[in-house]
Amino acid sequence: MSDKYDLVVIGGGPAGYVGAIRAAQLGLKTAIVEKRGTLGGTCLNVGCIPSKAMLQSSHHYEMAAHEFKHHGIDVTGLKLNLKNMLARKEKVVDDLTKGIEFLMKKNKIDYVVGAGEIVEAGKVAVSPGKGKKKQTLETDAILVATGSEVTPLKGVTIDEKQIVSSTGALSLPKVPKEMVIIGAGVIGLELGSVWRRLGANVTVVEFLDVALPGMDAEVSKNMQRILKKQGMTFKMKTKVTAAKKAKTGVTLTMEPSDGGKKETMKADVVLVAIGRRPYTDKLGLEKAGVTVDERGFVPVDEDFQTNVAGIYAVGDVIGGAMLAHKAEDEAVVCVEILAGETGHIDYDSIPGIVYTHPEVAAAGKTEEQLKEAGVEYNSGKFPFSANSRARCNADADGFVKILSDKATDRVLGCHIIGPQAGDLIQEVVNVMEFGGSAEDIARICHGHPGLPEAVKEAALAAGGRAVHI
């Protein structure tokens, strides 16, 4: 292990390990510090990856239970083996974390297990745990990439058994009969979908009046309608004020978010999913003179440098969309600038995806944002019910909506509910990155029959000339 580094990265999540690899590719002597004991951060260990594994497995179960018959496939004796389903999820995580460790060795990056704390610019102390010797790493630059943690809810104490965060919700030993999700955001709807498919009665309690807050209003409204049709129950504009645990379950106390009469609800399991907050605890930031704002985020300049020279930050800790791919791109740009190169991120072209079924995907501006900004735009929309491949797949809920500038036709945003929305959005993201227009998408030949034809038709519709509707 080196005595001196060009870069020490604190945090082994998507931003941290991707930034470390890019730094090593550019010739920087690099170390990465991670206290979890496995790399990949929240995303790989207890977030994005295990939740997608469970979403996939639970989708297969629901298809077998309810959809195969429609395709002429009769299934008898269907039985859920939750233990095996959870084991598969754990194997996916284990294989991928081992893969990242291999990438550290391949790129000659020193992987230091322990809690990193900035002593001052140029020095990171690592505490590997009880009974092990503390060490100090000297470095020219420090990159803070420690991600985020679950936002707690006053009056509701998480024990990861009866009242769980997303972490506990990924490892429930049995399917709850009654499950309450506090929060109708991405995490709540994804994990709610998993357990509903496996047999739970799921009620989503949301403080606001919309599911998926911040998304295009038409998307939010339609997605809530679809999930309700699938069996989820929604209690909107409702605030949870207390939770009382007993052997028989959890009793929640609630009231209207704008004030009113209290009510109670019982559940076997309650998932708290009201968002995430930056993880900056015990990093030594204040001691090192690094500014942290009132919400815990670390302000940075255009090069991702904090107010202290030589200390940088990327990902969830600096705010913006808390997305793994956004964090990865920030880390790459940051270390490229450190190495004397240039880099840039267009935050309007970063996709956001919800892996429910159907999926939701968005990039760029919503209609509400464009109206608020006074931008004149065209809106082109095409339903999957008119797409041949979606009809063949019996998977035709949702639509593609493309928003383009009225004067220039430049694509300003795209919003999709539908099959494989997370993959379909990428075509539009690419066009947006190159400053392309709806006409550009409309003029590209798309294979038939294919789901991407819905994207082409939405682009045609933005010009008032959709063909198949």
C-alpha positions as CSV (number, residue, x, y, z in Angstrom):
1,M,0.0,0.0,0.0
2,S,1.3,3.4,-1.0
3,D,2.5,6.1,1.4
4,K,1.1,8.8,-0.8
5,Y,-1.7,9.0,-3.2
6,D,-2.9,11.3,-6.0
7,L,-6.5,10.6,-5.0
8,V,-8.3,9.1,-2.0
9,V,-11.9,8.3,-2.5
10,I,-14.2,8.1,0.6
11,G,-17.1,5.8,-0.3
12,G,-17.3,2.7,-2.4
13,G,-20.7,3.2,-4.0
14,P,-21.3,3.9,-7.7
15,A,-19.8,7.3,-7.6
16,G,-16.8,6.2,-5.5
17,Y,-15.7,3.0,-7.3
18,V,-16.4,4.4,-10.8
19,G,-14.5,7.6,-10.0
20,A,-11.6,5.5,-8.6
21,I,-11.4,3.4,-11.8
22,R,-11.5,6.4,-14.1
23,A,-8.7,8.0,-12.0
24,A,-6.6,4.9,-12.2
25,Q,-7.1,4.8,-16.0
26,L,-5.8,8.4,-16.1
27,G,-2.7,7.4,-14.3
28,L,-3.6,8.7,-10.8
29,K,-2.4,6.6,-7.8
30,T,-5.7,5.9,-6.1
31,A,-7.1,4.4,-2.9
32,I,-10.8,3.9,-2.1
33,V,-12.0,3.8,1.5
34,E,-15.3,1.9,2.3
35,K,-16.5,0.9,5.8
36,R,-19.3,-1.5,4.7
37,G,-16.9,-4.3,4.0
38,T,-18.3,-4.7,0.5
39,L,-18.1,-2.3,-2.4
40,G,-21.1,-1.1,-4.4
41,G,-22.6,1.2,-1.8
42,T,-26.3,1.3,-1.0
43,C,-27.2,0.8,-4.6
44,L,-25.6,-2.6,-5.0
45,N,-25.9,-3.9,-1.5
46,V,-29.3,-2.8,-0.2
47,G,-30.8,-0.6,-3.0
48,C,-31.0,-0.6,-6.8
49,I,-29.7,-4.1,-7.5
50,P,-31.5,-6.3,-4.9
51,S,-34.7,-4.4,-5.4
52,K,-34.5,-5.0,-9.2
53,A,-33.8,-8.7,-8.6
54,M,-36.9,-8.9,-6.4
55,L,-39.0,-6.9,-8.9
56,Q,-38.0,-9.4,-11.6
57,S,-38.7,-12.5,-9.5
58,S,-42.0,-11.2,-8.2
59,H,-43.0,-10.2,-11.8
60,H,-42.5,-13.8,-12.9
61,Y,-44.6,-15.0,-10.0
62,E,-47.4,-12.7,-10.8
63,M,-47.2,-13.6,-14.5
64,A,-47.4,-17.3,-13.7
65,A,-50.3,-16.7,-11.3
66,H,-52.4,-14.3,-13.5
67,E,-51.1,-13.9,-17.0
68,F,-49.9,-17.2,-18.4
69,K,-53.5,-18.5,-18.9
70,H,-54.2,-15.6,-21.2
71,H,-51.3,-16.9,-23.4
72,G,-52.6,-20.4,-23.4
73,I,-50.3,-21.7,-20.7
74,D,-52.0,-23.5,-17.9
75,V,-50.2,-23.5,-14.5
76,T,-51.2,-25.8,-11.7
77,G,-49.8,-26.1,-8.2
78,L,-48.1,-22.7,-8.2
79,K,-46.3,-22.0,-5.0
80,L,-44.1,-19.2,-3.7
81,N,-40.7,-20.2,-2.4
82,L,-39.7,-16.9,-0.7
83,K,-36.5,-18.4,0.8
84,N,-35.2,-19.3,-2.7
85,M,-36.3,-15.9,-4.1
86,L,-34.4,-14.1,-1.4
87,A,-31.4,-16.4,-1.9
88,R,-31.3,-15.6,-5.6
89,K,-31.3,-11.9,-4.8
90,E,-28.4,-12.3,-2.4
91,K,-26.4,-14.2,-5.0
92,V,-26.9,-11.4,-7.5
93,V,-25.6,-8.9,-5.0
94,D,-22.7,-11.2,-3.9
95,D,-21.6,-11.8,-7.5
96,L,-21.6,-8.1,-8.4
97,T,-19.8,-7.0,-5.3
98,K,-17.0,-9.5,-5.9
99,G,-16.9,-8.2,-9.4
100,I,-16.2,-4.7,-8.2
101,E,-13.4,-5.9,-5.9
102,F,-11.9,-7.6,-8.9
103,L,-12.0,-4.3,-10.8
104,M,-10.1,-2.6,-8.0
105,K,-7.3,-5.2,-8.3
106,K,-7.4,-5.0,-12.1
107,N,-6.9,-1.2,-12.0
108,K,-4.3,-1.4,-9.2
109,I,-6.5,0.6,-6.8
110,D,-5.8,0.2,-3.1
111,Y,-9.1,-0.9,-1.3
112,V,-9.0,0.1,2.3
113,V,-11.8,-1.3,4.5
114,G,-12.8,1.1,7.3
115,A,-14.5,4.4,8.1
116,G,-12.8,7.3,6.5
117,E,-12.5,10.7,8.2
118,I,-10.9,13.8,6.7
119,V,-8.2,15.1,9.1
120,E,-7.4,18.1,6.9
121,A,-6.9,18.7,3.2
122,G,-4.4,16.0,2.1
123,K,-5.0,13.5,5.0
124,V,-7.6,10.8,5.5
125,A,-7.7,8.8,8.7
126,V,-9.2,5.3,8.4
127,S,-10.6,3.4,11.3
128,P,-10.9,-0.3,10.4
129,G,-12.9,-1.3,13.5
130,K,-12.4,-2.5,17.0
131,G,-9.0,-3.9,17.8
132,K,-7.5,-2.9,14.5
133,K,-4.9,-0.2,13.9
134,K,-6.0,3.1,12.6
135,Q,-4.1,4.4,9.6
136,T,-3.7,7.8,7.8
137,L,-3.5,8.1,4.1
138,E,-1.8,11.1,2.5
139,T,-3.1,12.4,-0.8
140,D,-3.1,15.3,-3.1
141,A,-6.9,15.2,-3.5
142,I,-9.8,13.8,-1.6
143,L,-13.1,12.8,-3.2
144,V,-16.1,12.5,-0.9
145,A,-18.6,10.0,-2.4
146,T,-20.4,8.7,0.6
147,G,-23.9,8.8,-0.8
148,S,-27.1,9.0,1.2
149,E,-29.1,7.3,4.0
150,V,-32.8,6.8,4.8
151,T,-34.6,9.9,5.9
152,P,-36.2,9.2,9.3
153,L,-39.8,10.1,10.1
154,K,-40.6,11.7,13.4
155,G,-42.8,9.4,15.6
156,V,-41.9,6.3,13.6
157,T,-38.9,4.3,14.8
158,I,-37.4,1.9,12.3
159,D,-36.4,-1.5,13.7
160,E,-36.0,-3.3,10.4
161,K,-38.5,-6.0,11.5
162,Q,-42.0,-4.6,11.9
163,I,-41.1,-1.0,10.8
164,V,-38.6,-1.2,8.0
165,S,-36.6,1.0,5.7
166,S,-35.9,-0.1,2.1
167,T,-33.1,-2.3,3.6
168,G,-35.4,-4.4,5.7
169,A,-38.1,-4.5,3.1
170,L,-35.7,-6.4,0.8
171,S,-35.4,-9.2,3.3
172,L,-38.7,-9.8,4.9
173,P,-38.9,-13.5,6.1
174,K,-42.5,-13.9,5.1
175,V,-45.1,-12.1,3.0
176,P,-47.0,-9.7,5.2
177,K,-50.8,-9.9,5.1
178,E,-51.2,-6.1,5.5
179,M,-48.3,-3.7,4.5
180,V,-48.3,0.1,4.7
181,I,-45.9,2.1,2.7
182,I,-45.3,5.6,4.0
183,G,-44.3,7.6,0.9
184,A,-45.5,7.3,-2.8
185,G,-42.1,8.0,-4.3
186,V,-39.9,5.6,-6.4
187,I,-38.7,3.4,-3.5
188,G,-42.2,3.0,-2.0
189,L,-43.9,2.1,-5.2
190,E,-41.2,-0.3,-6.3
191,L,-41.0,-2.2,-3.1
192,G,-44.8,-2.0,-2.6
193,S,-45.1,-3.6,-6.1
194,V,-42.8,-6.5,-5.0
195,W,-44.9,-7.4,-1.9
196,R,-48.3,-6.8,-3.5
197,R,-47.3,-9.3,-6.3
198,L,-46.3,-11.8,-3.7
199,G,-49.7,-11.5,-1.9
200,A,-49.6,-8.6,0.5
201,N,-52.5,-6.1,0.7
202,V,-50.5,-2.8,0.2
203,T,-51.7,0.6,1.2
204,V,-49.6,3.6,0.3
205,V,-49.9,6.7,2.5
206,E,-48.6,9.9,0.9
207,F,-48.3,13.4,2.4
208,L,-48.9,15.1,-0.9
209,D,-51.8,14.7,-3.4
210,V,-49.7,13.0,-6.1
211,A,-47.7,9.8,-6.5
212,L,-44.2,10.1,-7.8
213,P,-43.9,13.8,-6.8
214,G,-41.8,15.8,-9.2
215,M,-42.6,13.8,-12.3
216,D,-44.8,15.1,-15.1
217,A,-48.3,15.5,-13.7
218,E,-49.9,13.4,-16.4
219,V,-47.5,10.6,-15.7
220,S,-48.0,10.7,-12.0
221,K,-51.8,10.6,-12.4
222,N,-51.8,7.8,-14.8
223,M,-49.3,5.7,-12.9
224,Q,-51.3,6.0,-9.7
225,R,-54.4,4.9,-11.7
226,I,-52.5,1.8,-13.1
227,L,-51.1,0.8,-9.7
228,K,-54.6,1.2,-8.1
229,K,-56.0,-1.1,-10.8
230,Q,-53.3,-3.6,-10.0
231,G,-54.5,-3.7,-6.4
232,M,-52.6,-1.0,-4.4
233,T,-54.6,1.3,-2.2
234,F,-53.7,5.0,-1.9
235,K,-54.3,7.4,1.0
236,M,-53.2,10.8,-0.3
237,K,-52.8,14.1,1.5
238,T,-52.3,12.1,4.7
239,K,-49.6,12.5,7.4
240,V,-48.4,9.7,9.7
241,T,-47.8,11.1,13.2
242,A,-47.1,8.0,15.3
243,A,-46.5,4.2,15.2
244,K,-47.1,1.8,18.0
245,K,-45.6,-1.7,17.8
246,A,-47.1,-4.8,19.4
247,K,-46.8,-8.6,18.8
248,T,-49.9,-8.4,16.6
249,G,-48.5,-5.7,14.3
250,V,-48.1,-1.9,14.1
251,T,-50.8,0.7,14.7
252,L,-50.3,3.9,12.8
253,T,-51.9,7.2,13.7
254,M,-52.6,9.5,10.8
255,E,-54.3,12.7,10.0
256,P,-55.0,14.8,6.9
257,S,-51.8,16.7,5.9
258,D,-53.7,20.0,6.0
259,G,-55.2,19.3,9.4
260,G,-58.2,17.4,10.5
261,K,-59.5,14.3,12.4
262,K,-57.0,11.6,13.4
263,E,-57.5,8.0,12.4
264,T,-55.6,4.7,12.9
265,M,-54.6,1.8,10.7
266,K,-53.1,-1.5,11.5
267,A,-50.4,-3.3,9.5
268,D,-48.1,-6.3,9.9
269,V,-45.2,-4.4,8.3
270,V,-44.7,-0.7,7.7
271,L,-42.1,0.6,5.2
272,V,-40.8,4.1,5.7
273,A,-39.9,5.5,2.3
274,I,-40.1,9.3,2.5
275,G,-36.8,9.9,0.8
276,R,-33.1,9.9,1.5
277,R,-30.7,12.5,3.0
278,P,-26.9,13.0,2.4
279,Y,-24.6,10.9,4.4
280,T,-22.0,13.2,5.8
281,D,-21.9,12.0,9.4
282,K,-18.4,11.5,11.0
283,L,-16.5,12.4,7.9
284,G,-14.6,15.3,9.5
285,L,-16.0,17.8,7.0
286,E,-16.6,20.6,9.5
287,K,-13.3,20.0,11.2
288,A,-11.5,20.2,7.9
289,G,-13.4,23.5,7.1
290,V,-15.7,22.1,4.5
291,T,-19.0,23.9,4.2
292,V,-22.1,21.8,4.8
293,D,-25.5,23.5,4.2
294,E,-28.5,23.3,6.6
295,R,-29.9,20.2,4.9
296,G,-26.5,18.4,5.1
297,F,-25.5,18.8,1.5
298,V,-22.0,19.8,0.5
299,P,-21.8,22.8,-1.9
300,V,-19.3,22.4,-4.8
301,D,-18.2,24.5,-7.7
302,E,-18.3,23.6,-11.4
303,D,-15.3,21.3,-10.9
304,F,-17.0,19.6,-7.9
305,Q,-14.5,21.2,-5.6
306,T,-15.7,22.2,-2.1
307,N,-14.7,25.5,-0.5
308,V,-11.5,23.8,0.7
309,A,-8.9,23.3,-2.0
310,G,-8.1,19.7,-2.7
311,I,-11.4,18.3,-1.3
312,Y,-14.1,17.4,-3.8
313,A,-17.5,15.9,-3.6
314,V,-19.9,14.1,-6.0
315,G,-23.2,12.2,-6.0
316,D,-25.9,12.2,-3.4
317,V,-23.9,14.3,-0.9
318,I,-24.0,17.3,-3.3
319,G,-27.7,17.2,-4.0
320,G,-29.7,17.1,-7.2
321,A,-31.2,13.8,-8.4
322,M,-30.2,11.0,-6.1
323,L,-29.4,8.6,-8.9
324,A,-26.5,6.1,-9.3
325,H,-25.8,7.0,-12.9
326,K,-25.8,10.7,-12.2
327,A,-23.3,10.1,-9.4
328,E,-21.1,8.0,-11.6
329,D,-21.0,10.7,-14.3
330,E,-20.2,13.4,-11.8
331,A,-17.3,11.3,-10.4
332,V,-15.9,10.7,-13.9
333,V,-16.0,14.4,-14.8
334,C,-14.5,15.3,-11.5
335,V,-11.5,13.1,-11.8
336,E,-11.0,13.9,-15.5
337,I,-10.7,17.6,-14.5
338,L,-8.3,16.6,-11.7
339,A,-6.2,14.9,-14.3
340,G,-6.0,18.0,-16.5
341,E,-8.8,17.0,-18.9
342,T,-12.2,18.6,-19.4
343,G,-15.7,17.3,-18.6
344,H,-19.3,18.3,-18.6
345,I,-22.7,17.0,-17.5
346,D,-26.0,18.1,-19.0
347,Y,-28.3,17.6,-16.1
348,D,-31.4,18.0,-18.3
349,S,-30.4,14.8,-20.2
350,I,-30.2,12.5,-17.2
351,P,-32.9,9.9,-17.2
352,G,-34.9,8.9,-14.1
353,I,-36.5,5.5,-14.1
354,V,-39.1,3.7,-11.9
355,Y,-39.0,-0.1,-12.2
356,T,-42.6,-0.8,-11.5
357,H,-44.7,-2.6,-14.1
358,P,-45.2,-0.8,-16.3
359,E,-42.0,1.1,-16.0
360,V,-41.8,4.9,-15.8
361,A,-39.0,6.9,-17.4
362,A,-38.4,10.6,-17.8
363,A,-35.7,13.0,-19.1
364,G,-35.6,16.7,-19.4
365,K,-38.4,19.1,-18.5
366,T,-42.0,18.3,-17.5
367,E,-45.0,20.2,-19.0
368,E,-45.4,22.0,-15.6
369,Q,-41.8,23.2,-15.7
370,L,-42.1,24.5,-19.2
371,K,-45.3,26.3,-18.5
372,E,-43.8,27.9,-15.4
373,A,-40.8,29.0,-17.4
374,G,-43.0,30.5,-20.1
375,V,-41.6,28.2,-22.8
376,E,-43.9,27.5,-25.8
377,Y,-43.7,23.9,-26.7
378,N,-45.3,21.1,-28.7
379,S,-46.5,17.9,-27.0
380,G,-46.6,14.7,-29.0
381,K,-48.2,11.6,-27.3
382,F,-48.6,8.0,-28.5
383,P,-50.3,5.2,-26.5
384,F,-48.9,1.7,-26.3
385,S,-52.4,0.4,-26.9
386,A,-51.8,1.5,-30.6
387,N,-48.3,-0.2,-30.7
388,S,-48.3,-3.6,-32.4
389,R,-45.5,-5.2,-30.3
390,A,-47.1,-4.0,-27.0
391,R,-50.4,-5.6,-28.1
392,C,-48.7,-8.8,-29.1
393,N,-47.0,-8.9,-25.7
394,A,-50.4,-8.1,-23.9
395,D,-48.5,-5.2,-22.2
396,A,-50.1,-2.1,-23.6
397,D,-50.6,0.2,-20.6
398,G,-49.2,3.7,-20.8
399,F,-47.8,6.1,-23.4
400,V,-44.8,8.0,-24.7
401,K,-44.9,11.8,-24.6
402,I,-42.3,14.0,-26.2
403,L,-42.1,17.8,-25.6
404,S,-40.3,19.9,-28.1
405,D,-39.6,23.6,-28.4
406,K,-42.3,25.3,-30.6
407,A,-39.9,27.5,-32.4
408,T,-36.9,25.2,-32.9
409,D,-38.4,21.7,-32.4
410,R,-35.5,20.8,-30.1
411,V,-36.5,18.0,-27.7
412,L,-36.9,19.5,-24.2
413,G,-38.3,16.4,-22.4
414,C,-39.6,12.9,-22.7
415,H,-42.0,11.0,-20.4
416,I,-42.9,7.4,-20.7
417,I,-45.1,4.9,-18.9
418,G,-45.0,1.5,-20.5
419,P,-43.1,-1.7,-21.2
420,Q,-39.3,-1.3,-21.1
421,A,-39.7,2.5,-20.6
422,G,-36.2,2.6,-18.9
423,D,-34.6,1.3,-22.1
424,L,-36.8,3.3,-24.5
425,I,-35.9,6.6,-22.9
426,Q,-32.3,6.2,-23.9
427,E,-32.9,6.9,-27.5
428,V,-34.4,10.3,-26.6
429,V,-31.6,11.0,-24.1
430,N,-29.1,10.5,-26.9
431,V,-31.0,12.9,-29.2
432,M,-31.2,15.5,-26.4
433,E,-27.5,15.3,-25.8
434,F,-26.8,16.2,-29.4
435,G,-29.4,19.0,-29.3
436,G,-31.6,17.1,-31.7
437,S,-35.2,17.7,-32.6
438,A,-38.5,15.7,-32.5
439,E,-38.2,15.7,-36.3
440,D,-34.8,13.9,-36.0
441,I,-36.5,11.1,-34.1
442,A,-39.4,11.0,-36.5
443,R,-37.1,10.6,-39.5
444,I,-35.2,7.7,-38.1
445,C,-36.3,4.3,-39.3
446,H,-37.5,2.1,-36.4
447,G,-37.8,-1.7,-36.7
448,H,-41.3,-3.2,-36.9
449,P,-42.9,-4.5,-34.9
450,G,-41.1,-2.9,-32.0
451,L,-41.8,-1.0,-28.8
452,P,-39.4,1.9,-30.0
453,E,-42.0,2.6,-32.7
454,A,-44.0,4.3,-30.0
455,V,-41.2,6.8,-29.5
456,K,-41.1,7.5,-33.2
457,E,-44.9,8.0,-33.3
458,A,-44.7,10.4,-30.3
459,A,-42.1,12.4,-32.2
460,L,-44.4,12.4,-35.2
461,A,-47.3,13.5,-33.0
462,A,-45.2,16.5,-31.8
463,G,-45.3,17.7,-35.4
464,G,-49.0,16.9,-35.7
465,R,-48.5,13.9,-38.0
466,A,-48.7,10.6,-36.0
467,V,-49.5,7.8,-38.4
468,H,-51.0,5.0,-36.3
469,I,-53.5,6.9,-34.2
